[in-house]
Amino acid sequence: MNITVCNPLLRTPLSLIVDDSCPVINLTYYWIHQRHAWKARHQPNIAPERWEGDTIQLKKIPPTIPADFAWEWAEWCWENGVKGKFSLIPYPAGIGRVDEGFPDFPTREYQAWLRIYRELIWPSFDLTPEMLTHTAVVDLDTFTLTEAWEQVEWVDPPVDNRLTDYIIIAMEMLDNVGIPCEGVTSPGAFGKRQEAAYARAVLTASQHVNNNPRPFYFLWLKHDELPDVPIWYPDKEKGVAIASIVSCAGDWFGGWTGYDLGDADRFITEDLQGGCLPPILEKELPCVLVGHWPGFYFNGEKSGFEILKTVKARLDAYDPDGTKTLWMKNSEIGHYWMARELTKLTVMEEPPQIHLSTQFPTANFTLALDTPVRHIQVNGWDLREVHSRRDFQTDTFLVEGKQTFVAFDLEVGKTELELIVA
């Protein structure tokens, strides 16, 4: 009997990454101001590049994004089953610490933002720091901003304890407001030239702050490659590893600027044939979309949010009965791929049994057996047979021709499947 580990519930993971979010303020407004001030100090005769923002457009950009919009956006995602990762920059642009408040802004607005993060966003999205400021690197001894930038100089960060300590402080700030993060987000290309050291630092920080041995990080957005979920530093015996979540699509909502409007067709066209997503969905590879919080707000016009609604409607049309795709948090994708790669499977022929051993738990663990089965028990628990992929859920099995699919929540330790073959 041959066994294959399949996608969860035979569905392709979908996930939405939202970058550049922080309480109260609009990061783009301060990022462009601070970057251009840096240019004036250090490169006064060099014109800003496009990625450094356009000061002419600044008059369109409000300094704040209201909690009311965050409530509307998060409530829509909850009602429509959208899941993923949502940044919570701990010390955005050095304006205020998330664990101390924003003294130049209304306390009520700050408190409303924290409530929305905890009550509306967190159930569907992993909340992660996007390092400390997303602008200048912080001197941790004085907690002042330096002239180095997180997404410029720290693309090639120091690989000693300074990198680990930096990530620890970011995680601790979120933990101080009751949010133990599942991973981190790179501001821009932060860490890209030292990915091995970066992954190790995130893993160490996650264990230190949150006692979490299986975190993730988001660093790579790749439009020209098929996505994967690389696993770093796996320790099968201790259940320790870190997953790299790689995006395949974006940013085509409203841009990080909030003034570069995207296009739903770049994700998936109205006829469901074109765009970046259909070829990846057909290959049943994780489809991770990226957007930026200022782009969804689009300076109060909510244009990026409307593009998200269009993309979601087209993905629903692509999968009308919900049998092809499954919205997941980034951490859930990471945990599944760890279990997929790091679980030991052993087949016993007489009587027919499957033994699994793992330190990497995950929900909806799904196996394909190359034989029809009449009855399955998992650790003595009878699974229910279903007769369509629409009904295929955890603790069920499905026979299709000569194949049997079985789904269950994989727990730490040993799992035994006992089979009665048809």
TAHUJO-V383005 format. One record per run of one state. SS is the DSSP state (H for helix, E for strand, C for the rest). FROM is the first residue (numbers start at 1). LEN is the number of residues. If there is no record, write none. Layout:
BEGIN
ss = <SS;SS>
from = <FROM;FROM>
len = <LEN;LEN>
END
This chain:
BEGIN
ss = <C;E;C;H;C;E;C;E;C;H;C;H;C;H;C;E;C;H;C;E;C;H;C;E;C;E;C;H;C;E;C;E;C;E;C;H;C;H;C;E;C;H;C;E;C;E;C;E;C;E;C;H;C;H;C;E;H;C;H;C;E;C;H;C;E;C;E;C;E;C;E;C;E;C;E;C;H;C;E;C;E;C;E;C>
from = <1;3;6;8;11;12;20;25;26;27;43;50;53;55;61;64;65;67;81;84;88;92;95;97;98;101;102;107;122;125;130;136;140;144;150;153;157;161;177;183;186;192;211;216;222;231;236;240;248;249;250;264;268;277;283;287;293;301;303;319;325;328;330;343;344;349;353;359;362;370;373;379;381;383;384;387;389;392;396;401;403;411;413;422>
len = <2;3;2;3;1;8;5;1;1;16;7;3;2;6;3;1;2;14;3;4;4;3;2;1;3;1;5;15;3;5;6;4;4;6;3;4;4;16;6;3;6;19;5;6;9;5;4;8;1;1;14;4;9;6;4;6;8;2;16;6;3;2;13;1;5;4;6;3;8;3;6;2;2;1;3;2;3;4;5;2;8;2;9;1>
END
